[in-house]
């Protein structure tokens, strides 16, 4: 049996991706432009949890071999609706949860990626001042839907929501010096005073 390849235009646009120096390493900021179609809005309103995944990659071009992938990170967003409280809930990873009175408010926060640490301080192979190829995408992960919805979503454009990889050249600025604990810096001073 021959299955035609389904090719659809990206439904999510990515704007203004930027890597900046932060306290723990390099943080990513970007804006996502998208809307949920009526089928997805209805699913959320009826209690189906939608999982969005942001994927980031940092690679270094090599003339003699394939590009070297230095960093690969993913962050999961969980969008749900609680019928008892009549609030939408957006969870990022396993720690941060926010509640919203409307779906549009929740989507507005989801569309603004800020302060995501994608390159940790001291990451092997990453140096300030060098230029790298960065790539980012956002997608609805239908594999985390309940089983009946996964079957419905297979090959159904209503359940397809994703961006293409947004790639750009990133020149990494120097990181600020790591903060030292106050007790470590105070110990030598006390020793000198004796």
C-alpha positions in Angstrom: 0.0 0.0 0.0 1.3 3.5 -0.9 0.7 6.2 1.6 1.1 9.7 0.3 3.4 12.0 2.2 1.3 14.7 3.9 3.1 18.1 3.6 1.5 21.1 5.2 2.8 24.6 5.7 3.9 25.4 9.2 1.1 26.6 11.5 3.4 28.2 14.0 5.7 31.1 13.1 8.8 31.9 15.2 10.0 35.5 15.6 13.0 37.2 17.3 14.9 34.2 18.6 17.8 35.4 20.8 20.5 33.8 22.9 21.6 36.0 25.8 24.0 35.6 28.7 22.3 34.7 32.0 23.4 33.8 35.5 23.4 30.0 34.8 24.5 30.0 31.2 22.9 31.2 28.0 19.1 31.8 28.0 16.8 31.7 25.0 14.0 34.1 24.2 11.6 33.9 21.2 8.0 34.7 20.2 5.6 32.1 18.7 2.7 33.2 16.6 -0.2 30.7 16.3 -3.8 30.1 17.0 -5.6 27.0 18.1 -8.2 25.8 15.5 -11.8 25.2 16.7 -11.2 21.4 17.0 -8.2 22.0 19.4 -10.1 24.7 21.4 -13.0 22.3 21.8 -10.8 19.5 22.9 -9.1 21.6 25.6 -12.5 22.9 26.8 -13.7 19.3 27.2 -10.8 18.3 29.3 -8.2 17.0 26.8 -4.7 18.1 27.9 -2.5 19.5 25.0 1.2 19.0 25.2 3.5 21.5 23.3 7.2 20.8 23.0 9.9 23.4 22.4 13.0 21.9 20.9 16.4 23.7 20.7 19.7 22.6 19.1 23.1 24.3 19.0 25.6 23.0 16.4 29.0 23.9 15.2 29.8 23.7 11.5 32.7 21.5 10.5 34.2 21.6 7.0 35.7 18.1 7.3 32.7 16.2 8.7 29.0 16.5 9.6 28.1 19.4 11.9 28.8 18.8 15.5 25.7 18.9 17.7 26.7 20.5 21.0 23.4 21.1 22.7 20.0 19.5 22.4 17.2 20.6 24.8 13.4 20.2 25.0 10.9 21.9 27.2 7.3 20.6 27.6 4.2 22.9 28.1 1.0 21.4 29.3 -2.2 23.2 28.5 -5.4 22.1 30.3 -8.8 23.3 31.4 -10.4 22.7 34.9 -14.2 22.7 34.6 -14.7 23.1 38.4 -12.6 26.3 38.6 -13.4 27.4 35.0 -9.7 28.2 34.5 -7.1 27.3 32.0 -3.8 26.0 33.4 -0.4 26.2 31.7 2.4 24.1 33.2 6.0 24.5 32.1 8.2 21.4 32.8 7.4 19.9 36.2 7.6 23.0 38.3 5.8 26.2 37.1 2.0 26.3 36.9 -0.1 29.3 36.1 -3.9 29.6 35.9 -5.8 31.9 33.5 -9.4 33.0 33.2 -9.4 32.6 29.4 -7.7 30.5 26.7 -6.4 33.5 25.0 -4.5 34.6 28.1 -2.9 31.2 28.5 -1.9 31.1 24.8 -0.4 34.6 25.1 2.0 33.3 27.8 2.7 30.2 25.8 3.6 32.3 22.8 6.3 34.2 24.7 9.3 32.0 25.5 11.6 33.8 28.0 14.6 32.9 30.1 14.9 29.3 29.1 18.4 28.1 30.0 19.5 26.1 26.9 23.3 26.2 27.3 24.5 25.7 30.9 27.6 27.4 32.2 30.7 25.3 31.4 28.9 23.3 28.7 31.5 21.2 26.9 32.5 22.6 23.5 30.7 25.9 23.8 32.9 29.1 24.1 32.0 32.7 24.3 32.8 34.7 21.2 32.4 31.7 18.8 29.6 31.6 16.3 27.2 28.6 16.2 24.1 27.5 14.3 21.1 27.6 16.6 17.7 26.0 15.8 14.3 26.2 17.5 10.9 24.7 16.9 7.6 24.4 18.7 5.1 21.5 18.1 2.0 20.0 19.4 3.0 16.5 20.6 0.1 14.2 19.6 1.9 11.2 21.0 1.0 12.4 24.6 -2.7 12.6 23.8 -5.1 10.0 25.2 -5.0 6.9 22.9 -8.4 7.5 21.1 -7.3 11.1 20.2 -3.9 9.8 18.9 -5.8 7.6 16.4 -8.0 10.5 15.4 -5.0 12.8 15.1 -3.1 10.5 12.8 -3.0 12.2 9.4 -5.7 14.8 10.5 -4.7 18.4 9.7 -6.9 19.6 12.6 -4.5 18.0 15.0 -1.4 19.1 13.3 0.2 22.2 14.8 3.9 22.8 14.4 6.6 25.2 13.3 9.4 24.5 10.9 12.9 24.7 12.4 13.9 28.3 12.8 17.6 28.5 12.3 20.0 31.5 12.9 23.6 32.2 13.5 24.3 32.9 17.2 27.5 34.6 18.4 27.6 34.0 22.1 28.5 36.9 24.4 30.8 36.5 27.4 29.1 35.2 30.5 29.3 37.2 33.7 31.7 35.7 36.3 30.0 33.0 38.4 28.8 34.2 41.8 30.9 33.0 44.7 29.2 32.1 48.0 29.7 34.9 50.7 31.2 32.4 53.2 33.9 31.3 50.7 35.0 34.9 50.1 34.8 35.8 53.8 37.0 33.0 55.0 40.3 34.3 53.6 39.6 37.8 55.0 39.1 36.3 58.5 42.3 34.3 58.2 44.3 37.4 57.3 42.9 39.4 60.2 44.3 36.9 62.8 
